[in-house]
Amino acid sequence: MTLIFAHRGSAGTHPENTMSAFREAARVGADGIETDVQLSKDGEVIIMHDERLDRTTNASGYVKDWTLQELKTVHASFGFKGKWGKEKIPTLEELLIWLSHNQLFCNIELKNTFFLYPGLEEKVIHLVRAYEMEERIILSSFNHYSLVNCHQLAPELETAPLYRDGLYMPWVYAKAIGGSAIHPNIRAAPDVIIQASLSMGMPVRPYTINKAAEMKRLYDLGCSAIITDFPEEAVRVREGLNR
């Protein structure tokens, strides 16, 4: 069965990367969530996609320039005009505590391409191990040097390179850097690449799959998972195929 990962939680319907978005993903039957981590000014692992606060909060500036205490004063559901209340920016630890009460998988994307965030890999791995989540966590990044570092630090954790452009035999490349799966932009993953990767034992989890027709096509291909902003729709389409 193709698994459904909720992109930044249920980002199409709820404030992205907030606990309300993660809870909604669980409510509608997603198999996992996808989220993003960075470091605050005081070195705490916080959940936020953009390096800047401007798009998704009522604040401005870079995440790295705010302490955790300061970040906790920010309104993180700003783009939804109060529909879901005043959500706070979660920490990775808060998310892991919540995950300990369910069975969801979690894809943690390390946002360390614009800023390298020295120590981010070690801190994420420490938290994953502390909460004994090794079997349910996938580490991904566009920074493939970071993924190699993660694999060396924690070979028991699954890593998966993210990429936007076409790769020749991506299953070979992923294995070369210690990866256990690939997370391509769907435009870089035509059917023939998905099928070839699967035939070589390399799971494929493309992003961001938001249209029902594309979901159905990937389900029919036997794709390992999809990453979507609309997990409820993805579950509905998947259930329709099984009737």
Phi, psi and omega per residue, in radians:
M1 nan 2.376 3.068
T2 -1.249 2.179 3.134
L3 -1.418 2.737 -3.140
I4 -2.041 2.063 3.066
F5 -1.858 2.193 -3.120
A6 -1.436 2.009 -3.037
H7 -1.233 1.995 -3.075
R8 0.974 0.608 -2.963
G9 1.423 -2.716 3.085
S10 -1.476 1.245 -2.949
A11 -1.192 -0.342 3.130
G12 -1.328 -0.321 -3.067
T13 -2.191 -0.259 -3.069
H14 -2.358 2.823 3.132
P15 -1.040 2.124 -2.998
E16 -1.070 2.531 3.061
N17 1.000 0.605 3.011
T18 -2.073 2.873 -3.120
M19 -1.117 -0.553 3.108
S20 -1.138 -0.629 3.107
A21 -1.204 -0.668 3.113
F22 -1.219 -0.718 3.112
R23 -1.119 -0.655 3.109
E24 -1.129 -0.698 3.099
A25 -1.029 -0.739 3.103
A26 -1.159 -0.724 -3.088
R27 -1.064 -0.695 -3.050
V28 -1.502 -0.057 3.041
G29 1.715 0.354 3.033
A30 -1.094 2.678 3.112
D31 -1.515 -0.381 -3.112
G32 -2.853 3.042 3.063
I33 -2.189 2.756 3.025
E34 -2.084 2.382 -3.134
T35 -2.564 3.061 -3.024
D36 -2.287 2.482 -3.129
V37 -2.240 2.543 3.045
Q38 -2.438 3.117 3.093
L39 -1.925 2.410 3.031
S40 -1.329 3.069 -3.136
K41 -1.033 -0.590 -3.130
D42 -1.709 0.329 2.945
G43 1.439 0.319 3.095
E44 -1.552 2.511 3.139
V45 -1.458 1.933 -3.096
I46 -2.030 2.783 -3.076
I47 -1.751 2.029 3.137
M48 -2.900 2.404 3.138
H49 -1.416 -1.001 -3.067
D50 -1.322 2.604 3.034
E51 -1.187 -0.468 3.103
R52 -1.791 2.694 -3.125
L53 -1.495 -0.205 -2.886
D54 -1.047 -0.727 -2.990
R55 -1.266 -0.677 -2.969
T56 -1.946 -0.010 -3.129
T57 -2.325 3.094 3.091
N58 -1.614 0.248 -3.136
A59 -1.995 3.073 -3.122
S60 -2.430 2.632 3.112
G61 1.988 3.108 -3.110
Y62 -1.455 2.473 3.073
V63 -0.935 -0.747 -3.043
K64 -1.106 -0.260 -3.101
D65 -1.701 0.068 -3.136
W66 -2.029 2.417 3.031
T67 -1.321 2.878 3.110
L68 -1.043 -0.761 3.136
Q69 -1.027 -0.704 3.110
E70 -1.190 -0.734 -3.136
L71 -1.095 -0.546 -3.116
K72 -1.234 -0.184 3.084
T73 -1.565 -0.113 -3.046
V74 -1.436 2.514 3.082
H75 -1.537 1.869 -2.985
A76 -1.622 -0.021 3.060
S77 -1.931 0.524 -3.037
F78 -0.939 -0.739 -3.085
G79 -1.177 -0.257 -3.128
F80 -1.742 0.168 3.009
K81 0.878 0.749 3.033
G82 1.413 0.050 -3.091
K83 -1.019 -0.648 -3.105
W84 -1.901 0.321 -3.118
G85 1.446 -3.109 -3.122
K86 -1.576 1.611 3.134
E87 -1.310 2.528 3.059
K88 -1.737 2.770 3.048
I89 -1.255 2.123 -3.137
P90 -1.411 2.782 2.932
T91 -1.658 2.823 3.072
L92 -1.085 -0.638 -3.141
E93 -1.092 -0.721 3.104
E94 -1.072 -0.713 3.115
L95 -1.138 -0.755 -3.130
L96 -1.125 -0.634 3.072
I97 -1.077 -0.775 3.103
W98 -1.105 -0.738 3.138
L99 -1.112 -0.466 -3.138
S100 -1.165 -0.210 -3.139
H101 -1.813 0.150 3.051
N102 -2.505 -2.983 -3.089
Q103 -2.053 0.313 -3.097
L104 -1.182 2.521 2.918
F105 -1.343 2.816 3.107
C106 -2.495 2.118 3.041
N107 -1.673 1.968 3.123
I108 -1.717 2.010 3.071
E109 -1.610 2.177 3.069
L110 -1.426 2.020 -3.096
K111 -1.576 1.267 -3.042
N112 -2.263 0.789 3.034
T113 -1.780 -0.674 3.131
F114 -1.396 -0.851 2.972
F115 -2.045 2.384 -3.041
L116 -1.320 -0.412 -3.140
Y117 0.850 1.203 3.112
P118 -0.929 2.305 3.137
G119 1.601 -0.110 -3.119
L120 -1.052 -0.797 -3.113
E121 -1.033 -0.826 -3.110
E122 -1.079 -0.712 -3.105
K123 -1.213 -0.707 3.105
V124 -1.112 -0.821 -3.127
I125 -1.089 -0.709 3.112
H126 -1.026 -0.780 -3.126
L127 -1.170 -0.746 3.124
V128 -1.036 -0.774 3.128
R129 -1.191 -0.686 -3.112
A130 -1.066 -0.599 3.140
Y131 -1.737 0.184 3.057
E132 0.916 0.854 -3.103
M133 -1.835 0.267 -3.014
E134 -0.959 -0.614 -3.064
E135 -1.380 -0.191 -3.038
R136 -2.075 0.045 -3.064
I137 -1.906 2.422 2.989
I138 -2.121 2.276 3.063
L139 -1.767 2.244 3.120
S140 -2.327 2.819 3.107
S141 -2.987 2.696 2.934
F142 -1.409 -0.250 3.078
N143 -1.571 1.677 -3.034
H144 -1.300 -0.394 3.007
Y145 -1.093 -0.681 3.111
S146 -1.106 -0.690 3.125
L147 -1.154 -0.663 3.065
V148 -1.076 -0.739 3.097
N149 -1.059 -0.781 3.121
C150 -1.046 -0.754 -3.123
H151 -1.118 -0.646 3.114
Q152 -1.244 -0.631 -3.138
L153 -1.320 -0.611 -3.038
A154 -2.534 1.322 -3.092
P155 -1.101 -0.255 3.122
E156 -1.349 -0.261 -3.122
L157 -1.586 2.472 3.091
E158 -1.333 2.340 3.032
T159 -2.122 2.626 -3.087
A160 -2.555 2.053 3.113
P161 -1.208 2.343 2.956
L162 -1.561 2.479 3.064
Y163 -2.728 2.641 -3.078
R164 -1.858 -0.443 -3.076
D165 -1.895 2.789 -3.079
G166 -1.067 2.359 3.048
L167 -1.999 2.424 3.054
Y168 -1.359 2.152 -3.099
M169 0.815 1.146 -3.062
P170 -1.068 -0.427 3.091
W171 -1.144 -0.569 3.090
V172 -1.237 -0.779 -3.140
Y173 -1.073 -0.815 -3.109
A174 -1.032 -0.794 3.130
K175 -1.097 -0.611 -3.104
A176 -1.120 -0.471 -3.141
I177 -1.845 0.272 3.085
G178 1.478 0.177 -3.113
G179 -1.328 2.627 3.127
S180 -1.929 -0.056 -3.137
A181 -2.829 2.979 3.042
I182 -2.172 2.511 3.130
H183 -2.172 1.359 -3.091
P184 -1.494 2.648 2.824
N185 -1.029 2.427 -3.055
I186 -1.022 -0.491 3.120
R187 -1.201 -0.335 3.109
A188 -1.752 0.228 -3.084
A189 -2.345 1.248 3.040
P190 -1.114 2.859 -3.071
D191 -0.922 -0.725 -3.074
V192 -1.094 -0.616 3.111
I193 -1.248 -0.733 3.104
I194 -1.056 -0.827 -3.108
Q195 -1.135 -0.726 3.138
A196 -1.143 -0.725 3.126
S197 -1.085 -0.795 3.134
L198 -1.092 -0.675 -3.130
S199 -1.159 -0.420 3.110
M200 -1.632 0.169 3.081
G201 1.391 0.322 -3.118
M202 -1.841 1.921 3.105
P203 -1.029 2.531 -3.125
V204 -2.178 2.217 3.130
R205 -2.293 1.487 -3.079
P206 -1.310 2.742 3.080
Y207 -2.267 2.851 -0.383
T208 -1.791 2.097 -2.959
I209 -1.752 1.784 -3.034
N210 -2.035 -0.142 -3.126
K211 -1.791 2.406 -3.062
A212 -1.018 -0.706 -3.111
A213 -1.114 -0.676 3.133
E214 -1.247 -0.651 3.052
M215 -1.018 -0.853 -3.105
K216 -1.060 -0.729 3.140
R217 -1.072 -0.733 -3.130
L218 -1.252 -0.621 3.044
Y219 -1.084 -0.777 -3.129
D220 -1.104 -0.549 3.112
L221 -1.289 -0.266 -3.043
G222 1.355 0.462 3.121
C223 -0.973 2.519 -3.041
S224 -1.077 -0.756 -3.141
A225 -2.824 2.824 2.958
I226 -2.157 2.654 3.083
I227 -1.980 2.091 -2.956
T228 -2.416 2.609 3.029
D229 -1.364 -0.251 -3.029
F230 -2.176 1.264 -3.085
P231 -1.088 -0.563 -3.141
E232 -1.112 -0.747 3.091
E233 -1.143 -0.707 3.138
A234 -1.095 -0.692 3.101
V235 -1.161 -0.735 3.137
R236 -1.054 -0.772 -3.141
V237 -1.151 -0.740 3.134
R238 -1.116 -0.732 3.125
E239 -1.148 -0.576 3.115
G240 -1.128 -0.520 3.140
L241 -1.313 -0.380 -3.047
N242 -1.684 0.052 -3.125
R243 -1.448 nan nan
